[in-house]
Amino acid sequence: MAGDLPGMKGVDGTAFEAFSMHELTAATFDEGLRTAGDDLAVVFFWGVDCFNCEVAKKTMLAQREAIEALGLRWFHANVYADMALGRRFALHGVPTFFFFHAGKKLGRATGWQGLPQFRLAVAAAREKIAAAGGKTGPQDGS
């Protein structure tokens, strides 16, 4: 399949490449999120042979400009291969998108309900950042 992820035959990685999604594992998760700096980060939790994950990737690609306009720092994690992450975030299904700022979890969007709902989830995460004065992560003295 065109766009196969290295080492994962049949997994289309086109969306991961298009949105510059960095892969995270249980071992690299926290350090990987730190690379987002002050950006709003989103982690796309997915699994191999997940029909809804493939639908999400394809519809995101079809609306690429609108997704890019959200100004997110993207990551992805295959929780079927890394069940520790699925347990850590109490996932009961994929796709699931978690939003983070400065290492702090701000919210989630379960499933791909379409771009309007995804925009609402992004807006809710940004509102939490604004309400915290942009200081959502660990603070000096805390």
Secondary structure as GFF3:
##gff-version 3
##sequence-region A 1 142
A	DSSP	beta_strand	4	5	.	.	.	ID=ss1
A	DSSP	beta_strand	8	12	.	.	.	ID=ss2
A	DSSP	alpha_helix	14	18	.	.	.	ID=ss3
A	DSSP	beta_strand	22	23	.	.	.	ID=ss4
A	DSSP	alpha_helix	29	34	.	.	.	ID=ss5
A	DSSP	beta_strand	41	46	.	.	.	ID=ss6
A	DSSP	alpha_helix	51	62	.	.	.	ID=ss7
A	DSSP	alpha_helix	64	68	.	.	.	ID=ss8
A	DSSP	beta_strand	73	78	.	.	.	ID=ss9
A	DSSP	alpha_helix	83	88	.	.	.	ID=ss10
A	DSSP	beta_strand	96	101	.	.	.	ID=ss11
A	DSSP	beta_strand	104	110	.	.	.	ID=ss12
A	DSSP	alpha_helix	115	131	.	.	.	ID=ss13
###
